[in-house]
Amino acid sequence: MSKAATSPTARLLQNSRLFSLPRPLPAPPLETISSTGIYRASDTATLPHPTHQAVATPPSSQFRGDWGLKRPLPARATRSSSATIRVRAQDTPEHITDFGSAADHSQTSRKWQEIGVPLLIRQAKRESKPPPPVSAFDDSIDNTDPAVTNSPVGEKSRWKYKGPWVAGMQSGEFDQWLRGFAAKRGRDGVKALVGRSKIDEWREHLRSYILEKRLAERKREAQDEGEQLGPNQLAELRDSLFPTEAELREYEKKLRDDHVSDNLSSELTALIVSFLDLPSVTPAASLSPEFLGKIQKPSLRSIVSSIQAEGSDIPPPSTHPSAGLSYIRTIAVMENHPLHGPQAHRAPFLARVVRPRIGSSGTEYQAQLGVGGVVANDPVSGSHYPRDSPRLAAGDPSMQTYDPEKMSYAIEPDLEGGNKMWVHPQQAFIDEKGRIQLSVIRGDREAVPVRTGNVDHIHEERAASLRTMGSATAGLGAAFGGNATRYKPGTQGNANYGYSLSGPEQPVRQTTVPKSGVQGFDDSVVGKIREVLERGDR
């Protein structure tokens, strides 16, 4: 259909983003209690995760203020090298468009694409040895189909559920959530709009469960007897095994009685969890290390550990485990430098020291670093004291005077650009609140100069070590009577084969074989042997 044949309202909807912007997500809570019991919050702080859609426009449209909205936006407010906005309201009662910059989250996304950190799954640490890392895109985790997770193969988990995480609710939140299942009535007996009972849905769910359980038992009995049930027989069994109202009430009473003794491990708990589509509410098993040590087979030990880890201790993620930040599954890659060749470590990134160990609030055990818009802890604990070393004169991380211990110890007021240090991002995971938890290690002593281009001191150190080895080899050769003159590797005298081979101008010294101290036959015996051999007399 052409635009000329459509109505003005249809053309307006086609050319605008009035209905293309999704609904904003609820804002995450920012108030977190500190160690001193004081709540710290900020209205201007960057949210842990984006809540509004980031909108971009081509430079030609940005110059005119055209962002595809109801009205053009002022160019002065959107003039930026990375112009992205978030629209809070399309049209307010004051006839304005409420918008703001979305560069904080969009720039963070670009930085993480450059860093290339794999997103992993947070796992419970049940043993002294940490569990192996699991990617967020593993087949056993990255699924949303309940039929897959309930399959008999097992070892499948989901990251998205319809119901809330009951184990992490406060008592007030849990009571408010339960009120939504109770149908409220007014004084006249009419049901209110708030609250809806799910008794009928629960009974249907329980009937289906009882029917499938009885049908599975009949199939197992038929298989043991060597019979094969056809489609018609299965249909007849479904009609005959369908529970009646009396059987349903009796089974409900049995479930409640069993729940008194089994608690959260009962069959009733599993039915409620599957009916409301809740995350796991079963507490994790507490197995002693002595019991785990008695298991000899590694396969059985891994199964028991996985069963032990499945519980309500770790809350389900509020988003996809990767949060759309990275789609790589491992960091096991090797970078190939165009000049220096393959590198043992990936290129480091410059991190800003957000909070040093020595600050206004006291001494911290670890410094906090800002890497790609995310705050991470310094992996090295506090062990540096400025009294033992001179003050940092030129604290530029790109120079040879770079000292990460001094950078993380205290803020240098005379340092231009602030305290910075090189780090290698290793892995990250998204916690239950949607926040990024990043782990880093400090930059390698050779990877940092390769990144900054200052590799002269590395070549000097290696040349000095080669000279030391060469002088030691030359002294050893002179001690054994050889020529002490050595040639530079790569020249005519030494064709880059190291110092173990002699050059063409160094003749090979003929040495005399020393006499052996072992006594053999004397001369008389040797003469007799010769005579016998010449005569041929044996």
C-alpha positions as CSV (number, residue, x, y, z in Angstrom):
1,M,0.0,0.0,0.0
2,S,1.4,3.4,-1.0
3,K,1.7,6.3,1.4
4,A,-0.6,8.3,-0.7
5,A,-3.4,5.8,-0.1
6,T,-3.0,5.8,3.6
7,S,-4.5,8.1,6.1
8,P,-2.6,11.0,7.8
9,T,-2.7,9.1,11.1
10,A,-1.1,6.1,9.5
11,R,1.6,8.2,7.8
12,L,2.3,9.8,11.2
13,L,2.8,6.4,12.8
14,Q,5.0,5.2,10.0
15,N,7.3,8.2,10.2
16,S,7.6,8.5,14.0
17,R,8.8,6.4,16.9
18,L,5.7,7.0,18.9
19,F,4.8,3.3,19.1
20,S,8.2,1.8,18.4
21,L,9.8,2.6,21.7
22,P,9.3,-0.2,24.3
23,R,8.1,0.4,27.8
24,P,10.8,1.4,30.3
25,L,12.0,-1.1,32.8
26,P,11.5,-0.4,36.5
27,A,14.4,1.6,38.0
28,P,16.8,-0.5,40.1
29,P,17.2,0.5,43.7
30,L,20.2,2.7,44.3
31,E,20.2,2.9,48.1
32,T,22.6,0.4,49.6
33,I,23.6,0.3,53.2
34,S,27.3,0.8,53.9
35,S,29.5,-0.7,56.7
36,T,28.7,2.3,58.9
37,G,24.9,1.9,58.6
38,I,24.5,4.9,56.3
39,Y,22.5,4.7,53.1
40,R,24.3,6.2,50.1
41,A,22.4,7.1,47.0
42,S,22.8,9.6,44.1
43,D,20.2,11.0,41.7
44,T,22.9,11.6,39.0
45,A,24.6,8.2,39.3
46,T,24.6,5.9,36.3
47,L,22.1,3.1,36.8
48,P,23.4,-0.5,37.1
49,H,21.5,-1.4,33.9
50,P,19.6,0.7,31.3
51,T,15.9,1.2,31.7
52,H,15.0,3.2,28.5
53,Q,15.7,2.4,24.9
54,A,18.7,4.4,23.5
55,V,17.7,6.3,20.3
56,A,20.2,7.3,17.7
57,T,19.9,9.3,14.4
58,P,22.1,9.9,11.4
59,P,24.2,13.1,11.4
60,S,22.1,14.7,8.7
61,S,19.0,14.3,10.7
62,Q,20.7,15.3,13.9
63,F,21.7,18.6,12.4
64,R,18.0,19.3,11.8
65,G,17.0,18.0,15.2
66,D,15.0,15.1,13.6
67,W,15.0,12.1,15.9
68,G,11.8,10.6,14.5
69,L,9.8,11.9,17.5
70,K,6.7,14.0,17.6
71,R,8.7,17.3,17.6
72,P,12.3,18.1,16.7
73,L,14.8,18.4,19.5
74,P,17.2,21.4,20.0
75,A,20.5,20.8,18.3
76,R,22.4,22.5,21.2
77,A,21.2,19.8,23.7
78,T,22.0,16.9,21.4
79,R,25.4,18.1,20.0
80,S,27.8,15.3,20.9
81,S,30.2,13.0,19.1
82,S,28.2,10.0,20.4
83,A,24.7,11.4,20.3
84,T,22.2,9.0,21.8
85,I,19.2,9.9,23.8
86,R,16.7,8.2,26.0
87,V,13.1,9.5,25.9
88,R,11.3,9.6,29.2
89,A,8.1,11.1,27.9
90,Q,6.9,11.7,24.3
91,D,4.6,14.5,25.2
92,T,4.1,16.0,28.7
93,P,1.2,18.3,29.8
94,E,3.6,21.2,29.1
95,H,3.9,20.1,25.5
96,I,7.5,19.2,25.7
97,T,9.5,16.1,25.1
98,D,11.4,14.9,28.2
99,F,14.7,13.4,27.1
100,G,18.2,12.9,28.3
101,S,21.6,11.6,27.1
102,A,22.0,7.9,26.9
103,A,25.8,8.0,26.3
104,D,26.6,6.4,29.6
105,H,25.2,3.0,28.8
106,S,25.8,3.2,25.0
107,Q,29.5,4.0,25.6
108,T,29.8,1.2,28.1
109,S,28.4,-1.2,25.5
110,R,31.0,0.0,23.0
111,K,33.8,-0.4,25.5
112,W,32.8,-3.9,26.4
113,Q,32.7,-4.9,22.7
114,E,36.3,-3.7,22.5
115,I,37.4,-5.4,25.7
116,G,36.0,-8.8,24.7
117,V,35.3,-10.3,28.2
118,P,33.3,-13.5,28.3
119,L,30.2,-13.5,30.5
120,L,30.0,-16.5,32.8
121,I,27.5,-18.0,35.2
122,R,27.9,-17.4,38.9
123,Q,28.3,-20.7,40.7
124,A,28.1,-21.6,44.3
125,K,31.5,-22.4,45.8
126,R,30.8,-25.6,47.8
127,E,34.4,-26.8,48.0
128,S,37.8,-25.3,48.5
129,K,38.5,-25.8,44.8
130,P,36.5,-23.3,42.7
131,P,34.2,-24.9,40.1
132,P,35.2,-24.6,36.4
133,P,33.8,-21.5,34.6
134,V,30.6,-22.0,32.6
135,S,29.6,-19.7,29.8
136,A,26.3,-17.9,29.8
137,F,25.6,-19.4,26.4
138,D,26.0,-23.0,27.5
139,D,23.3,-25.4,26.3
140,S,22.4,-26.4,29.8
141,I,21.7,-22.8,30.8
142,D,20.7,-20.7,27.8
143,N,17.1,-21.9,27.3
144,T,13.7,-20.8,28.2
145,D,11.6,-23.8,27.4
146,P,10.1,-25.5,30.5
147,A,9.7,-28.8,28.5
148,V,13.5,-28.9,28.1
149,T,14.2,-28.4,31.8
150,N,11.6,-31.0,32.8
151,S,13.0,-33.6,30.5
152,P,14.3,-36.9,32.0
153,V,17.8,-36.1,30.7
154,G,18.1,-33.5,33.4
155,E,21.0,-31.1,34.1
156,K,19.1,-28.3,32.4
157,S,18.2,-25.0,34.0
158,R,16.5,-21.8,33.0
159,W,17.3,-18.2,33.6
160,K,13.8,-16.8,33.1
161,Y,10.7,-17.6,35.2
162,K,7.3,-16.1,35.5
163,G,7.2,-16.1,39.2
164,P,9.4,-14.2,41.7
165,W,12.3,-15.5,43.7
166,V,10.5,-16.4,47.0
167,A,13.7,-17.1,49.0
168,G,14.8,-13.5,48.5
169,M,11.6,-11.8,49.5
170,Q,11.0,-9.9,52.7
171,S,8.0,-10.8,54.8
172,G,6.1,-7.8,53.6
173,E,6.8,-8.5,50.0
174,F,5.8,-12.1,50.4
175,D,2.5,-11.2,52.0
176,Q,1.7,-8.7,49.3
177,W,2.5,-11.3,46.7
178,L,0.1,-13.8,48.3
179,R,-2.7,-11.3,48.4
180,G,-2.7,-11.3,44.7
181,F,-4.0,-14.9,44.7
182,A,-6.9,-14.2,47.0
183,A,-10.1,-12.9,45.4
184,K,-11.4,-9.9,47.3
185,R,-15.1,-9.2,47.7
186,G,-16.9,-6.1,48.8
187,R,-19.7,-5.8,51.3
188,D,-22.2,-6.5,48.6
189,G,-20.4,-9.8,47.7
190,V,-19.2,-8.6,44.3
191,K,-15.6,-9.6,43.5
192,A,-13.1,-6.7,43.3
193,L,-10.8,-6.2,40.4
194,V,-7.7,-6.5,42.6
195,G,-6.8,-10.1,43.2
196,R,-7.8,-13.3,41.5
197,S,-8.1,-16.8,42.8
198,K,-6.3,-19.6,41.0
199,I,-8.1,-22.5,42.6
200,D,-9.6,-23.7,39.4
201,E,-6.2,-23.6,37.5
202,W,-4.6,-25.4,40.4
203,R,-7.1,-28.2,40.3
204,E,-6.6,-28.6,36.6
205,H,-2.9,-28.7,37.1
206,L,-3.2,-31.3,39.8
207,R,-5.6,-33.5,37.8
208,S,-3.1,-33.4,34.9
209,Y,-0.3,-34.4,37.2
210,I,-2.2,-37.3,38.7
211,L,-3.3,-38.5,35.3
212,E,0.3,-38.4,33.9
213,K,1.6,-40.2,37.0
214,R,-0.9,-43.0,36.8
215,L,-0.4,-43.3,33.0
216,A,3.4,-43.6,33.5
217,E,2.8,-46.4,36.1
218,R,0.6,-48.3,33.6
219,K,3.1,-47.9,30.8
220,R,5.9,-49.3,33.1
221,E,3.8,-52.3,34.1
222,A,2.9,-53.0,30.5
223,Q,6.6,-52.8,29.5
224,D,7.5,-55.2,32.3
225,E,4.9,-57.7,31.0
226,G,6.1,-57.3,27.4
227,E,3.0,-55.5,26.1
228,Q,2.9,-52.5,23.8
229,L,0.1,-50.0,24.2
230,G,-1.3,-48.4,21.1
231,P,-2.9,-45.0,20.6
232,N,-6.4,-46.4,21.2
233,Q,-5.4,-48.2,24.4
234,L,-3.7,-45.0,25.6
235,A,-6.8,-43.0,25.0
236,E,-8.9,-45.5,26.9
237,L,-6.5,-45.5,29.8
238,R,-6.7,-41.7,29.9
239,D,-10.4,-41.8,30.2
240,S,-10.4,-44.5,32.9
241,L,-7.5,-43.1,34.9
242,F,-8.9,-39.5,35.0
243,P,-9.2,-38.6,38.7
244,T,-12.6,-37.9,40.2
245,E,-13.5,-35.1,42.6
246,A,-13.2,-37.4,45.6
247,E,-9.9,-38.8,44.5
248,L,-8.6,-35.2,43.9
249,R,-9.5,-34.1,47.5
250,E,-8.0,-37.3,48.9
251,Y,-4.8,-36.7,47.0
252,E,-4.6,-33.1,48.2
253,K,-4.9,-34.2,51.8
254,K,-2.1,-36.7,51.2
255,L,0.1,-34.0,49.8
256,R,-0.5,-31.8,52.8
257,D,0.2,-34.6,55.2
258,D,3.5,-35.4,53.5
259,H,4.5,-31.8,53.4
260,V,4.4,-31.6,57.3
261,S,7.2,-34.2,57.5
262,D,9.2,-33.4,54.3
263,N,8.8,-29.6,54.3
264,L,10.3,-28.0,51.2
265,S,11.5,-31.3,49.8
266,S,7.9,-32.6,49.6
267,E,5.9,-33.4,46.5
268,L,3.6,-30.5,47.2
269,T,6.4,-28.0,47.0
270,A,7.5,-29.3,43.6
271,L,3.9,-29.1,42.3
272,I,3.5,-25.5,43.5
273,V,6.8,-24.5,42.0
274,S,5.9,-25.9,38.6
275,F,2.4,-24.4,38.8
276,L,3.5,-20.9,39.6
277,D,6.8,-21.2,37.5
278,L,9.0,-20.2,40.4
279,P,12.8,-20.5,40.8
280,S,14.1,-23.2,43.1
281,V,12.9,-22.8,46.7
282,T,14.6,-26.0,47.9
283,P,17.6,-25.2,50.2
284,A,20.9,-26.5,49.0
285,A,22.0,-29.8,50.4
286,S,24.7,-29.5,53.1
287,L,27.1,-32.4,52.5
288,S,30.1,-32.8,54.7
289,P,33.6,-32.9,53.1
290,E,34.1,-36.3,54.7
291,F,31.1,-37.7,52.7
292,L,32.3,-36.2,49.5
293,G,35.8,-37.6,50.1
294,K,34.4,-41.1,50.3
295,I,33.1,-40.9,46.7
296,Q,35.8,-42.5,44.6
297,K,34.4,-42.1,41.1
298,P,34.9,-38.6,39.6
299,S,31.6,-38.8,37.6
300,L,29.6,-39.6,40.7
301,R,31.3,-36.9,42.6
302,S,30.4,-34.3,40.0
303,I,26.8,-35.4,40.0
304,V,26.5,-35.1,43.8
305,S,28.2,-31.7,43.7
306,S,25.8,-30.5,41.0
307,I,22.8,-31.7,43.1
308,Q,24.3,-30.0,46.1
309,A,24.7,-26.7,44.2
310,E,21.1,-26.7,43.0
311,G,19.2,-24.7,45.6
312,S,17.8,-21.4,46.6
313,D,21.1,-19.9,47.8
314,I,21.9,-18.2,44.4
315,P,19.0,-16.1,43.2
316,P,18.0,-16.3,39.5
317,P,19.3,-13.5,37.2
318,S,16.9,-10.6,36.5
319,T,18.1,-10.5,32.9
320,H,19.8,-12.9,30.5
321,P,23.1,-14.1,32.1
322,S,25.0,-12.2,29.4
323,A,22.9,-9.0,29.5
324,G,23.8,-8.5,25.8
325,L,27.3,-7.1,26.7
326,S,29.4,-9.9,25.2
327,Y,28.7,-12.9,23.0
328,I,32.1,-14.7,23.2
329,R,32.3,-17.9,25.2
330,T,36.0,-18.0,26.2
331,I,39.0,-15.8,26.6
332,A,41.4,-18.6,25.4
333,V,42.6,-16.6,22.4
334,M,46.1,-15.4,21.4
335,E,46.7,-11.9,20.0
336,N,49.2,-11.6,17.2
337,H,51.0,-8.3,17.3
338,P,51.9,-6.9,13.9
339,L,55.5,-6.2,14.9
340,H,56.3,-8.5,17.9
341,G,54.3,-11.5,16.8
342,P,52.1,-13.8,19.0
343,Q,51.7,-12.6,22.6
344,A,51.4,-14.6,25.7
345,H,48.9,-12.1,27.2
346,R,46.1,-10.1,25.7
347,A,46.6,-6.4,25.4
348,P,46.0,-4.6,28.7
349,F,43.5,-1.8,29.3
350,L,44.0,1.4,31.2
351,A,41.9,1.5,34.4
352,R,41.3,4.5,36.6
353,V,41.8,4.2,40.3
354,V,38.4,5.2,41.6
355,R,39.1,4.7,45.3
356,P,42.7,4.0,46.5
357,R,43.5,2.0,49.6
358,I,44.2,5.2,51.6
359,G,41.2,7.5,51.5
360,S,39.2,9.9,53.5
361,S,37.0,7.1,54.9
362,G,40.0,5.1,56.1
363,T,42.2,2.3,54.8
364,E,40.7,-0.2,52.4
365,Y,42.0,-3.7,51.9
366,Q,41.8,-3.4,48.1
367,A,41.6,-0.5,45.7
368,Q,38.7,0.0,43.4
369,L,39.3,0.4,39.7
370,G,37.1,1.7,36.9
371,V,37.3,-0.5,33.8
372,G,35.1,0.1,30.8
373,G,32.5,1.9,32.9
374,V,32.4,-0.8,35.6
375,V,34.0,-0.7,39.0
376,A,36.2,-3.7,39.8
377,N,38.4,-4.6,42.8
378,D,42.2,-4.6,42.5
379,P,43.3,-8.2,42.7
380,V,46.4,-7.4,44.8
381,S,45.7,-6.6,48.4
382,G,47.4,-3.8,50.3
383,S,51.1,-4.5,50.8
384,H,52.8,-1.3,49.7
385,Y,54.2,1.4,52.0
386,P,55.6,4.6,50.5
387,R,58.3,4.8,53.2
388,D,60.1,1.9,51.7
389,S,60.4,3.4,48.2
390,P,60.9,7.0,46.8
391,R,58.0,9.1,45.7
392,L,56.7,8.6,42.1
393,A,58.3,11.3,40.1
394,A,56.7,10.8,36.6
395,G,53.6,8.7,37.2
396,D,52.7,8.3,33.6
397,P,51.6,4.6,33.1
398,S,53.1,4.6,29.6
399,M,56.6,5.4,31.0
400,Q,59.0,2.9,32.6
401,T,58.5,4.6,36.0
402,Y,55.0,3.1,36.2
403,D,54.4,1.5,39.6
404,P,51.0,-0.1,40.2
405,E,51.6,-0.3,43.9
406,K,51.9,3.4,44.3
407,M,49.0,4.0,41.9
408,S,46.7,2.0,44.1
409,Y,48.0,3.2,47.4
410,A,47.0,6.8,47.5
411,I,45.9,9.6,45.1
412,E,48.7,11.5,43.6
413,P,47.6,15.2,43.5
414,D,50.4,16.2,41.1
415,L,49.7,13.5,38.6
416,E,48.1,14.7,35.4
417,G,45.0,12.7,34.6
418,G,44.8,11.0,37.9
419,N,45.9,7.6,39.1
420,K,45.7,4.9,36.4
421,M,47.0,1.4,36.1
422,W,47.0,-1.3,33.4
423,V,44.9,-4.4,34.0
424,H,43.8,-7.5,32.1
425,P,40.0,-8.2,32.2
426,Q,39.5,-11.9,32.8
427,Q,35.8,-12.7,33.3
428,A,32.5,-11.2,34.4
429,F,29.0,-12.3,35.5
430,I,25.7,-10.6,36.0
431,D,24.4,-10.8,39.6
432,E,20.8,-11.1,40.6
433,K,20.3,-7.4,40.6
434,G,21.5,-6.9,37.1
435,R,24.9,-5.5,38.1
436,I,28.2,-6.4,36.4
437,Q,30.8,-8.2,38.6
438,L,34.1,-8.0,36.8
439,S,37.4,-9.7,37.8
440,V,40.7,-8.4,36.5
441,I,44.4,-9.0,37.0
442,R,47.2,-6.5,36.8
443,G,49.0,-5.9,33.6
444,D,51.9,-8.1,32.7
445,R,55.4,-6.6,32.9
446,E,56.0,-7.2,29.1
447,A,52.4,-6.8,27.9
448,V,52.3,-3.2,29.1
449,P,55.4,-2.0,27.2
450,V,54.2,-3.7,24.1
451,R,50.9,-1.9,24.4
452,T,52.5,1.5,24.9
453,G,55.3,0.9,22.4
454,N,58.2,1.3,25.0
455,V,60.0,-2.0,24.5
456,D,63.6,-0.6,24.4
457,H,64.3,-1.6,28.0
458,I,63.1,-5.2,27.3
459,H,65.6,-5.5,24.4
460,E,68.3,-4.0,26.6
461,E,67.6,-6.5,29.4
462,R,67.7,-9.5,26.9
463,A,70.9,-8.2,25.3
464,A,72.5,-7.8,28.7
465,S,71.6,-11.4,29.6
466,L,73.0,-12.6,26.3
467,R,76.2,-10.6,26.8
468,T,76.5,-12.1,30.3
469,M,76.0,-15.6,28.9
470,G,78.4,-14.9,26.1
471,S,81.2,-13.7,28.4
472,A,80.7,-16.7,30.6
473,T,80.9,-19.0,27.6
474,A,84.0,-17.2,26.3
475,G,85.7,-17.5,29.6
476,L,84.9,-21.2,29.7
477,G,86.4,-21.7,26.2
478,A,89.6,-19.8,27.2
479,A,89.9,-22.0,30.2
480,F,89.9,-25.1,27.9
481,G,92.4,-23.6,25.5
482,G,89.9,-22.2,23.0
483,N,89.8,-18.8,21.4
484,A,88.2,-16.2,23.7
485,T,87.1,-14.0,20.7
486,R,83.4,-14.1,20.2
487,Y,81.4,-12.7,17.3
488,K,78.1,-10.9,17.5
489,P,75.1,-13.1,16.5
490,G,74.0,-12.6,13.0
491,T,77.4,-11.6,11.6
492,Q,79.8,-13.6,9.4
493,G,81.6,-15.1,12.4
494,N,78.4,-16.2,14.0
495,A,75.5,-17.0,11.7
496,N,72.8,-16.4,14.3
497,Y,73.1,-19.9,15.7
498,G,74.0,-18.9,19.2
499,Y,77.3,-19.1,21.0
500,S,77.7,-22.9,21.0
501,L,79.1,-23.2,17.4
502,S,82.5,-21.9,16.3
503,G,82.9,-19.3,13.6
504,P,84.9,-19.9,10.4
505,E,87.9,-18.0,11.7
506,Q,88.1,-20.2,14.7
507,P,90.0,-23.4,13.8
508,V,89.0,-26.5,15.7
509,R,91.7,-27.3,18.3
510,Q,93.1,-30.8,18.0
511,T,93.1,-32.4,21.4
512,T,95.1,-35.4,22.5
513,V,93.1,-38.4,23.8
514,P,94.3,-39.1,27.3
515,K,95.6,-42.6,28.1
516,S,93.2,-44.9,29.9
517,G,94.1,-46.1,33.4
518,V,92.6,-49.5,32.8
519,Q,95.3,-52.3,32.5
520,G,94.9,-54.8,29.7
521,F,97.1,-57.7,28.3
522,D,100.9,-57.3,28.6
523,D,103.2,-57.4,25.6
524,S,104.1,-61.1,25.8
525,V,100.5,-62.2,25.8
526,V,99.8,-59.9,22.8
527,G,102.7,-61.4,20.8
528,K,101.5,-65.0,21.4
529,I,98.0,-64.1,20.2
530,R,99.4,-62.6,17.0
531,E,101.5,-65.8,16.3
532,V,98.4,-68.0,16.8
533,L,96.3,-65.8,14.4
534,E,99.0,-65.8,11.7
535,R,99.4,-69.7,11.8
536,G,95.7,-70.2,11.9
537,D,96.1,-72.6,14.7
538,R,93.0,-72.5,16.9
